[in-house]
Protein backbone atom coordinates (compact mmCIF):
# COMPACT_ATOMS: atom_id res chain seq x y z
CA UNK A 1 0.00 0.00 0.00
CA UNK A 2 1.03 3.61 -0.50
CA UNK A 3 0.90 6.03 2.42
CA UNK A 4 -2.38 7.58 1.24
CA UNK A 5 -3.89 4.11 0.75
CA UNK A 6 -2.76 3.14 4.25
CA UNK A 7 -4.36 6.18 5.88
CA UNK A 8 -7.52 5.65 3.82
CA UNK A 9 -7.64 2.08 5.11
CA UNK A 10 -7.38 3.28 8.72
CA UNK A 11 -10.16 5.82 8.19
CA UNK A 12 -12.43 3.35 6.39
CA UNK A 13 -11.82 0.23 8.46
CA UNK A 14 -11.74 1.63 11.99
CA UNK A 15 -14.31 3.60 14.00
CA UNK A 16 -13.02 7.17 14.33
CA UNK A 17 -14.32 9.45 17.08
CA UNK A 18 -13.68 12.67 15.16
CA UNK A 19 -15.99 11.50 12.40
CA UNK A 20 -18.52 9.36 14.26
CA UNK A 21 -18.59 10.73 17.80
CA UNK A 22 -19.42 8.54 20.80
CA UNK A 23 -20.19 5.50 18.63
CA UNK A 24 -16.42 5.13 18.10
CA UNK A 25 -15.55 5.40 21.80
CA UNK A 26 -14.52 2.14 23.49
CA UNK A 27 -15.39 2.20 27.21
CA UNK A 28 -12.64 -0.14 28.32
CA UNK A 29 -8.94 -0.79 27.74
CA UNK A 30 -9.26 -4.39 26.56
CA UNK A 31 -8.41 -3.77 22.90
CA UNK A 32 -5.46 -1.56 23.73
CA UNK A 33 -4.12 -4.16 26.17
CA UNK A 34 -4.47 -6.96 23.60
CA UNK A 35 -2.83 -4.86 20.89
CA UNK A 36 0.08 -3.94 23.12
CA UNK A 37 0.55 -7.57 24.18
CA UNK A 38 0.80 -8.54 20.52
CA UNK A 39 3.68 -6.08 20.13
CA UNK A 40 5.48 -7.12 23.30
CA UNK A 41 4.02 -4.42 25.54
CA UNK A 42 5.91 -1.41 24.15
CA UNK A 43 4.25 0.88 26.73
CA UNK A 44 6.54 -0.65 29.36
CA UNK A 45 9.75 0.09 27.47
CA UNK A 46 10.01 3.89 27.50
CA UNK A 47 9.63 6.69 30.03
CA UNK A 48 6.71 9.04 29.65
CA UNK A 49 4.68 11.99 30.90
CA UNK A 50 0.88 11.73 30.72
CA UNK A 51 -1.11 14.90 29.98
CA UNK A 52 -4.90 15.13 30.38
CA UNK A 53 -7.52 17.80 30.96
CA UNK A 54 -10.39 19.50 29.17
CA UNK A 55 -8.49 22.35 27.49
CA UNK A 56 -4.80 23.07 27.05
CA UNK A 57 -3.45 19.53 27.09
CA UNK A 58 -2.17 19.83 23.53
CA UNK A 59 -0.35 23.09 24.26
CA UNK A 60 1.13 21.72 27.49
CA UNK A 61 2.24 18.53 25.71
CA UNK A 62 3.98 20.47 22.94
CA UNK A 63 5.61 22.85 25.43
CA UNK A 64 7.02 19.96 27.43
CA UNK A 65 8.28 18.30 24.26
CA UNK A 66 10.04 21.54 23.27
CA UNK A 67 11.68 21.73 26.71
CA UNK A 68 12.97 18.15 26.67
CA UNK A 69 14.24 18.60 23.12
CA UNK A 70 16.10 21.78 24.11
CA UNK A 71 17.61 19.90 27.06
CA UNK A 72 19.08 17.35 24.66
CA UNK A 73 16.70 14.46 25.26
CA UNK A 74 15.40 12.29 22.43
CA UNK A 75 11.73 13.18 22.77
CA UNK A 76 8.61 11.47 21.49
CA UNK A 77 5.28 13.29 21.30
CA UNK A 78 1.84 11.74 20.87
CA UNK A 79 -1.16 14.06 20.46
CA UNK A 80 -4.57 14.04 18.81
CA UNK A 81 -6.38 14.83 16.67
CA UNK A 82 -4.27 15.98 13.74
CA UNK A 83 -4.99 18.97 11.53
CA UNK A 84 -3.50 18.30 8.09
CA UNK A 85 -1.53 15.05 8.14
CA UNK A 86 -2.17 11.91 10.19
CA UNK A 87 1.55 11.84 11.06
CA UNK A 88 1.21 15.01 13.16
CA UNK A 89 -0.05 12.69 15.92
CA UNK A 90 3.31 10.95 16.35
CA UNK A 91 6.54 12.94 16.38
CA UNK A 92 10.17 12.48 17.34
CA UNK A 93 12.10 15.65 18.19
CA UNK A 94 9.50 17.65 16.26
CA UNK A 95 9.65 15.48 13.13
CA UNK A 96 6.60 13.50 12.05
CA UNK A 97 6.71 9.71 12.01
CA UNK A 98 7.96 8.50 8.59
CA UNK A 99 5.37 7.39 6.07
CA UNK A 100 7.25 4.11 5.70
CA UNK A 101 6.76 3.25 9.36
CA UNK A 102 3.01 3.93 9.16
CA UNK A 103 2.70 1.71 6.06
CA UNK A 104 4.75 -1.12 7.56
CA UNK A 105 2.97 -1.02 10.92
CA UNK A 106 -0.50 -1.14 9.37
CA UNK A 107 0.38 -3.89 6.89
CA UNK A 108 1.84 -6.04 9.67
CA UNK A 109 -1.16 -5.32 11.92
CA UNK A 110 -3.93 -6.09 9.45
CA UNK A 111 -4.69 -9.62 10.73
CA UNK A 112 -4.79 -8.25 14.27
CA UNK A 113 -6.97 -5.31 13.24
CA UNK A 114 -9.45 -7.55 11.49
CA UNK A 115 -9.61 -9.90 14.46
CA UNK A 116 -9.91 -7.33 17.28
CA UNK A 117 -11.74 -4.56 15.37
CA UNK A 118 -10.10 -1.79 17.39
CA UNK A 119 -10.98 1.89 17.08
CA UNK A 120 -8.86 4.26 15.01
CA UNK A 121 -7.51 5.78 18.22
CA UNK A 122 -6.59 2.43 19.77
CA UNK A 123 -4.45 1.34 16.82
CA UNK A 124 -2.88 4.81 16.59
CA UNK A 125 -1.84 4.72 20.25
CA UNK A 126 -0.11 1.37 19.84
CA UNK A 127 1.58 2.58 16.65
CA UNK A 128 3.01 5.51 18.60
CA UNK A 129 4.22 3.33 21.45
CA UNK A 130 5.92 0.91 19.07
CA UNK A 131 7.59 3.76 17.18
CA UNK A 132 8.92 5.30 20.40
CA UNK A 133 10.37 1.96 21.47
CA UNK A 134 12.07 1.35 18.12
CA UNK A 135 13.50 4.88 18.19
CA UNK A 136 14.71 4.40 21.77
CA UNK A 137 13.32 7.69 23.04
CA UNK A 138 14.54 9.10 26.34
CA UNK A 139 11.04 10.39 27.13
CA UNK A 140 7.65 10.50 25.41
CA UNK A 141 4.96 13.09 26.10
CA UNK A 142 1.60 11.34 25.79
CA UNK A 143 -1.59 13.38 25.48
CA UNK A 144 -4.84 11.78 26.64
CA UNK A 145 -7.38 11.43 23.85
CA UNK A 146 -10.66 11.61 25.77
CA UNK A 147 -11.31 11.55 29.51
CA UNK A 148 -8.53 9.68 31.26
CA UNK A 149 -9.59 6.65 33.27
CA UNK A 150 -10.71 4.65 30.22
CA UNK A 151 -8.59 6.37 27.58
CA UNK A 152 -6.39 4.08 25.47
CA UNK A 153 -3.27 5.96 26.57
CA UNK A 154 -3.95 5.07 30.21
CA UNK A 155 -1.91 1.88 30.15
CA UNK A 156 1.40 3.70 30.58
CA UNK A 157 3.20 4.15 33.88
CA UNK A 158 4.45 7.72 33.55
CA UNK A 159 7.08 9.65 35.43
CA UNK A 160 4.46 12.32 36.02
CA UNK A 161 0.77 12.88 35.32
CA UNK A 162 -0.63 16.32 34.47
CA UNK A 163 -4.28 17.45 34.47
CA UNK A 164 -4.62 20.92 32.99
CA UNK A 165 -8.20 21.84 33.96
CA UNK A 166 -11.80 20.63 33.96
CA UNK A 167 -14.72 21.91 31.90
CA UNK A 168 -18.09 20.66 30.73
CA UNK A 169 -17.08 18.93 27.50
CA UNK A 170 -17.98 15.49 26.12
CA UNK A 171 -20.74 15.34 28.71
CA UNK A 172 -22.48 12.55 26.77
CA UNK A 173 -19.52 10.32 27.61
CA UNK A 174 -17.70 11.65 30.68
CA UNK A 175 -20.59 12.86 32.84
CA UNK A 176 -22.81 15.89 33.16
CA UNK A 177 -21.17 17.52 36.19
CA UNK A 178 -17.71 18.93 36.82
CA UNK A 179 -17.24 16.41 39.62
CA UNK A 180 -18.00 13.46 37.33
CA UNK A 181 -15.68 14.73 34.62
CA UNK A 182 -12.91 15.45 37.15
CA UNK A 183 -13.17 11.86 38.40
CA UNK A 184 -12.71 10.52 34.86
CA UNK A 185 -9.74 12.83 34.22
CA UNK A 186 -8.23 11.90 37.61
CA UNK A 187 -8.07 8.32 36.39
CA UNK A 188 -4.58 9.01 35.04
CA UNK A 189 -3.22 9.56 38.58
CA UNK A 190 -1.04 6.52 39.33
CA UNK A 191 0.02 4.77 42.50
CA UNK A 192 3.00 6.50 44.09
CA UNK A 193 3.63 8.82 41.13
CA UNK A 194 3.39 12.63 41.25
CA UNK A 195 0.63 14.64 39.59
CA UNK A 196 0.46 18.32 38.66
CA UNK A 197 -2.94 20.05 38.50
CA UNK A 198 -2.98 23.14 36.30
CA UNK A 199 -6.22 24.73 37.45
CA UNK A 200 -8.94 23.82 39.91
CA UNK A 201 -12.51 24.81 40.66
CA UNK A 202 -14.33 24.43 43.99
CA UNK A 203 -16.08 21.37 42.54
CA UNK A 204 -12.90 19.65 41.32
CA UNK A 205 -10.10 20.23 43.83
CA UNK A 206 -11.37 17.72 46.39
CA UNK A 207 -11.78 15.09 43.65
CA UNK A 208 -8.11 15.39 42.72
CA UNK A 209 -6.98 15.45 46.33
CA UNK A 210 -9.00 12.34 47.23
CA UNK A 211 -7.74 10.34 44.23
CA UNK A 212 -4.16 11.43 44.95
CA UNK A 213 -4.46 10.38 48.62
CA UNK A 214 -5.94 7.04 47.62
CA UNK A 215 -3.00 6.46 45.26
CA UNK A 216 -0.35 7.81 47.63
CA UNK A 217 0.57 10.30 44.91
CA UNK A 218 2.23 13.65 45.61
CA UNK A 219 -0.05 16.37 44.23
CA UNK A 220 1.14 19.80 43.08
CA UNK A 221 -1.21 22.68 42.27
CA UNK A 222 0.10 25.19 39.72
CA UNK A 223 -2.09 27.90 41.26
CA UNK A 224 -0.11 27.57 44.49
CA UNK A 225 3.29 27.46 42.81
CA UNK A 226 2.98 30.54 40.59
CA UNK A 227 0.66 33.54 40.56
CA UNK A 228 0.17 35.59 37.40
CA UNK A 229 1.43 39.10 38.12
CA UNK A 230 1.08 40.61 34.65
CA UNK A 231 1.31 39.73 30.97
CA UNK A 232 1.74 41.41 27.61
CA UNK A 233 0.50 40.15 24.24
CA UNK A 234 1.80 40.92 20.76
CA UNK A 235 1.67 39.04 17.47
CA UNK A 236 5.00 37.28 18.06
CA UNK A 237 5.28 36.57 21.79
CA UNK A 238 3.29 36.34 24.99
CA UNK A 239 5.32 37.82 27.86
CA UNK A 240 4.34 36.71 31.37
CA UNK A 241 5.50 37.85 34.79
CA UNK A 242 4.81 35.18 37.41
CA UNK A 243 5.22 35.67 41.15
CA UNK A 244 6.55 32.75 43.16
CA UNK A 245 6.49 32.14 46.88
CA UNK A 246 8.49 34.71 48.86
CA UNK A 247 7.63 37.21 46.11
CA UNK A 248 10.37 35.97 43.75
CA UNK A 249 9.52 36.66 40.11
CA UNK A 250 9.82 34.45 37.06
CA UNK A 251 9.63 36.00 33.61
CA UNK A 252 8.64 33.78 30.71
CA UNK A 253 8.08 34.40 27.02
CA UNK A 254 6.35 32.03 24.63
CA UNK A 255 5.51 31.99 20.94
CA UNK A 256 2.09 30.58 21.86
CA UNK A 257 0.32 33.94 22.01
CA UNK A 258 -3.23 33.01 23.04
CA UNK A 259 -4.14 34.56 26.36
CA UNK A 260 -5.04 31.12 27.75
CA UNK A 261 -1.37 30.15 27.42
CA UNK A 262 -0.73 32.19 30.58
CA UNK A 263 -2.26 29.29 32.54
CA UNK A 264 -0.81 26.55 30.33
CA UNK A 265 2.74 27.85 30.68
CA UNK A 266 2.21 28.13 34.44
CA UNK A 267 1.27 24.45 34.45
CA UNK A 268 4.38 23.58 32.44
CA UNK A 269 6.66 25.58 34.75
CA UNK A 270 5.14 23.87 37.79
CA UNK A 271 6.24 20.50 36.40
CA UNK A 272 9.91 21.50 36.09
CA UNK A 273 10.97 21.20 39.78
CA UNK A 274 8.97 17.97 40.05
CA UNK A 275 10.78 16.53 37.04
CA UNK A 276 14.16 17.75 38.30
CA UNK A 277 13.53 15.91 41.57
CA UNK A 278 13.01 12.78 39.48
CA UNK A 279 16.46 13.22 37.96
CA UNK A 280 15.73 15.03 34.69
CA UNK A 281 18.32 17.70 33.86
CA UNK A 282 16.22 20.71 32.88
CA UNK A 283 18.22 23.90 33.28
CA UNK A 284 16.11 27.02 33.71
CA UNK A 285 17.85 28.82 30.84
CA UNK A 286 17.04 26.02 28.41
CA UNK A 287 13.48 25.79 29.71
CA UNK A 288 12.84 29.50 29.13
CA UNK A 289 14.54 29.40 25.73
CA UNK A 290 12.41 26.42 24.66
CA UNK A 291 9.18 28.23 25.57
CA UNK A 292 10.02 30.92 22.98
CA UNK A 293 10.25 28.34 20.21
CA UNK A 294 7.47 25.82 20.84
CA UNK A 295 5.87 26.16 17.41
CA UNK A 296 9.18 25.98 15.58
CA UNK A 297 10.52 22.98 17.50
CA UNK A 298 7.31 20.91 17.69
CA UNK A 299 5.10 22.12 14.83
CA UNK A 300 2.10 23.08 16.99
CA UNK A 301 -0.69 24.74 14.97
CA UNK A 302 -4.19 26.13 15.44
CA UNK A 303 -3.72 27.87 18.80
CA UNK A 304 -4.31 31.57 18.12
CA UNK A 305 -2.41 31.00 14.89
CA UNK A 306 -2.16 34.18 12.81
CA UNK A 307 -2.08 33.21 9.13
CA UNK A 308 -2.51 36.66 7.59
CA UNK A 309 -2.21 40.33 8.43
CA UNK A 310 -4.26 43.34 7.20
CA UNK A 311 -6.83 42.05 7.94
CA UNK A 312 -5.62 39.79 10.72
CA UNK A 313 -6.83 36.20 10.24
CA UNK A 314 -6.59 33.87 13.24
CA UNK A 315 -7.13 30.12 13.46
CA UNK A 316 -8.31 29.12 16.93
CA UNK A 317 -9.31 25.57 17.89
CA UNK A 318 -11.61 26.79 20.70
CA UNK A 319 -14.67 24.55 20.60
CA UNK A 320 -16.25 24.52 24.07
CA UNK A 321 -17.44 27.03 26.67
CA UNK A 322 -14.07 27.50 28.35
CA UNK A 323 -12.19 27.73 25.08
CA UNK A 324 -14.56 30.29 23.56
CA UNK A 325 -14.48 32.27 26.80
CA UNK A 326 -10.68 32.52 26.63
CA UNK A 327 -10.80 33.41 22.93
CA UNK A 328 -13.17 36.30 23.59
CA UNK A 329 -11.04 37.42 26.53
CA UNK A 330 -8.10 37.58 24.14
CA UNK A 331 -10.01 39.73 21.64
CA UNK A 332 -10.66 42.26 24.41
CA UNK A 333 -6.90 42.79 24.68
CA UNK A 334 -6.63 43.79 21.01
CA UNK A 335 -7.35 46.86 18.89
CA UNK A 336 -9.32 46.29 15.68
CA UNK A 337 -12.19 47.85 13.77
CA UNK A 338 -14.71 45.05 13.13
CA UNK A 339 -14.75 41.47 14.40
CA UNK A 340 -15.65 38.72 11.90
CA UNK A 341 -16.27 35.21 13.28
CA UNK A 342 -16.26 32.15 11.03
CA UNK A 343 -17.73 29.30 13.04
CA UNK A 344 -18.63 25.66 12.58
CA UNK A 345 -19.36 23.09 15.28
CA UNK A 346 -20.15 19.42 15.76
CA UNK A 347 -23.54 18.01 16.74
CA UNK A 348 -22.55 16.71 20.18
CA UNK A 349 -21.44 20.08 21.59
CA UNK A 350 -23.66 22.42 23.60
CA UNK A 351 -24.01 24.78 20.65
CA UNK A 352 -26.59 27.03 22.30
CA UNK A 353 -24.26 27.65 25.24
CA UNK A 354 -21.43 28.63 22.90
CA UNK A 355 -23.60 30.90 20.77
CA UNK A 356 -24.97 32.72 23.82
CA UNK A 357 -21.42 33.77 24.68
CA UNK A 358 -20.66 35.35 21.31
CA UNK A 359 -20.86 39.13 20.80
CA UNK A 360 -23.87 40.50 18.91
CA UNK A 361 -21.80 43.18 17.20
CA UNK A 362 -19.58 40.70 15.33
CA UNK A 363 -20.25 39.70 11.74
CA UNK A 364 -20.84 35.95 11.36
CA UNK A 365 -20.10 33.33 8.71
CA UNK A 366 -21.69 29.97 9.52
CA UNK A 367 -20.16 26.88 7.99
CA UNK A 368 -19.31 23.22 8.64
CA UNK A 369 -16.47 20.72 8.39
CA UNK A 370 -16.73 17.77 6.01
CA UNK A 371 -17.28 15.12 8.67
CA UNK A 372 -20.49 13.26 9.65
CA UNK A 373 -20.41 14.83 13.14
CA UNK A 374 -20.58 18.37 11.76
CA UNK A 375 -23.67 20.41 12.58
CA UNK A 376 -25.11 21.61 9.24
CA UNK A 377 -24.39 25.27 8.60
CA UNK A 378 -28.10 25.93 8.06
CA UNK A 379 -28.95 24.61 11.56
CA UNK A 380 -26.12 26.61 13.11
CA UNK A 381 -27.33 29.75 11.35
CA UNK A 382 -30.90 29.15 12.52
CA UNK A 383 -29.79 28.72 16.14
CA UNK A 384 -27.63 31.84 15.91
CA UNK A 385 -30.37 33.94 14.34
CA UNK A 386 -32.69 33.08 17.21
CA UNK A 387 -30.06 34.64 19.50
CA UNK A 388 -29.76 37.79 17.35
CA UNK A 389 -26.43 36.77 15.79
CA UNK A 390 -26.62 37.77 12.13
CA UNK A 391 -24.63 36.28 9.30
CA UNK A 392 -24.46 34.24 6.12
CA UNK A 393 -24.00 30.50 5.69
CA UNK A 394 -21.34 28.82 3.58
CA UNK A 395 -20.85 25.23 2.43
CA UNK A 396 -17.21 25.10 3.51
CA UNK A 397 -14.76 27.06 5.62
CA UNK A 398 -12.68 28.38 2.74
CA UNK A 399 -15.73 29.91 1.06
CA UNK A 400 -16.60 31.48 4.40
CA UNK A 401 -13.07 32.83 4.76
CA UNK A 402 -13.19 34.36 1.28
CA UNK A 403 -16.51 35.96 2.17
CA UNK A 404 -15.03 37.45 5.34
CA UNK A 405 -11.95 38.73 3.50
CA UNK A 406 -14.15 40.46 0.92
CA UNK A 407 -16.12 42.19 3.68
CA UNK A 408 -13.20 43.09 5.94
CA UNK A 409 -11.06 46.22 6.01
CA UNK A 410 -7.34 46.09 6.77
CA UNK A 411 -8.02 47.01 10.40
CA UNK A 412 -10.47 44.15 11.00
CA UNK A 413 -10.01 40.86 12.87
CA UNK A 414 -11.21 37.54 11.41
CA UNK A 415 -11.33 34.46 13.66
CA UNK A 416 -12.01 30.90 12.48
CA UNK A 417 -13.20 28.78 15.41
CA UNK A 418 -15.68 26.26 16.79
CA UNK A 419 -14.15 22.93 15.76
CA UNK A 420 -10.63 21.60 15.29
CA UNK A 421 -11.95 19.78 12.23
CA UNK A 422 -13.02 23.09 10.72
CA UNK A 423 -9.56 24.56 11.28
CA UNK A 424 -8.06 21.49 9.57
CA UNK A 425 -9.85 22.37 6.32
CA UNK A 426 -8.54 25.93 6.09
CA UNK A 427 -6.24 26.46 3.13
CA UNK A 428 -3.51 28.73 4.42
CA UNK A 429 -2.00 31.46 2.25
CA UNK A 430 1.30 30.53 0.57
CA UNK A 431 4.32 31.86 2.47
Secondary structure, 3 states (H helix, E strand, C coil): CCHHHHHHHHHHHCCCHHHHHHHHCCCCCHHHHHHHHHCCCHHHCCCEEEEECCCCHHHHHHHHHHHHHHCCCCEEEECCCCCCCHHHHEEECCEECCHHHHHHHHHHHHHHHHHHCCCHHHHHHHHHHHHHHHCCCCEEEEECCCCCCCCCCCCCCCCEEEECCCCCCCHHHHCCCHHHHHHHHHHHCCCCCCEEECCCCCCCHHHHHHHHHHCCCCEEEHHHHCEEEEEEECCCCEEEEEECHHHCEEEEEECCCCCCHHHHHHHHHHHHHHHHHCCCCCCHHHHHHHHCCHHHHHCCCCCCEEEECCCEEEECCCCCHHHHHHHHHHHCCCCCCCEEEEECCECCCCHHHHHHHCCCCCEEEECCCCCCCECCHHHHHHHHHHCCCCEEECCCHHHHHHHHHHHCCCCCEEEEECCHHHHCCCCCCCC
